[in-house]
Amino acid sequence: MTGTTYPELAAAQACLRLLHTARAALSDPVAPGAALLLAGPIAEADEALRKAGLAGNEAALLDRVYDLAPLPAPRAERLR
């Protein structure tokens, strides 16, 4: 995570929590209140993005998210 500041890391983590919450809330089409379940994570992500200076800068945000989950090794390396 070269060059990633704590506020950027916190913003990336908040966005990942929002993504996981959205997936869970929307995976059951009959579950009511998905919007209510997402209100807290959305507010958390918005605030974290603002604090990190990443609000409206999706490219920089995605760089920080990718810092949290590096790409897997190429297939040839995994087969060794």
Number of C-alpha atoms within 10 A of each C-alpha: 13 6 8 13 12 10 16 23 20 20 27 26 17 22 22 16 16 21 15 13 18 17 12 12 18 17 11 10 8 8 9 11 10 18 12 10 16 17 11 13 20 19 13 18 21 16 15 22 24 15 14 17 15 20 16 10 10 11 10 15 21 14 14 23 21 13 16 15 9 9 8 8 9 8 8 7 8 8 7 5
